[in-house]
Amino acid sequence: MNQLESMAILVAVADTGSLSAAARQLGVPLATVSRKVAALEAHLHTRLLLRTTRQLSLTEAGASYVAACRRILEDVGEAERAAKGEYAAPRGEIVVTAPVVFGRLHVVPVVAAFLAQYPEIGVNLVLTDRIVHLMDEQVDAAIRIGELPDSNLMAMGVGNVRRVVCGSAHYLDTHGTPQAPHDLARHECISFEVLESQRAWVFGEGKQQVAVPVPSRLTVNTAEAAIDAALLGVGLVRVLSYQVAGALQAGTLQRVLERYEAAPLPIHLVHRGQAPLPLKLRAFLDFAAPRLRTRLPAGT
């Protein structure tokens, strides 16, 4: 039995939630996946998976074994990368993730310049607004917006961003400009859930933060749609400042309630901090961090 191959298959089953999904992800027959998992269970003399007609889950022993498999496979991968020379010269591929709009506006230009300077390094850039677990999903570096929870990740501050309320000139001419957060009760609002509740927007009043309920006639699930609706005069929108920087500069949206904006949110470039750090990742961190700081001046 190829132990490492069987471990990799078991991890894929745990990650995808089914034997068939793991088979599709790995590009191998379902029968092979089933046989490899069964062989592992026979080798270990224990049940690793609980199978029902509706779902598949790990047993207690299976969960512990999968966690160990992840560590072993990661160590093997590190050893192979070292043997290939990734610790002697910056080459290979790195996986980077960032929020969708932030990535398009700021990370893509930095990555393009990085690729031009490091022809032996490739970048797999994953743009998503969900939080990606670096260890579980084999991601090398990520952009995180907001306060970081306690973790083992290494973080490099690259700037900050604010939540801002904006409206089109037509909307403000028609409905008036809110002078204080409680004025929002008389306005049309567009809700976009990303960092806070759809039903309340948080503002700063002195050293306090105040959640203000907002009437939402339109709720969307992407920042782009919320901004497009605001441009069409549907109502006021509250998004992150970088998401509307172009519209504010062009004058198609106007910022309101600036004096009540909450404290800025920090932006970090994070990585797992493994030692030794592959040169390809060190090269990217050293290249990207100062350029992102240039693009994101304090108090944006």
Secondary structure, 3 states (H helix, E strand, C coil): CCHHHHHHHHHHHHHHCCHHHHHHHHCCCHHHHHHHHHHHHHHHCCCCEEECCCCEEECHHHHHHHHHHHHHHHHHHHHHHHHCCCCCCCCEEEEEEECHHHHHHHHHHHHHHHHHHCCCEEEEEEECCCCCCCCCCCCCEEEEECCCCCCCCEEEEEEEECEEEEECHHHHHHHCCCCCHHHHHHCCEEEECCCCCCCEEEEEECCEEEEEECCEEEEECCHHHHHHHHHCCCCEEEEEHHHHHHHHHHCCCEEECHHHCCCCEEEEEEECCCCCCCHHHHHHHHHHHHHHHHHCCCCC
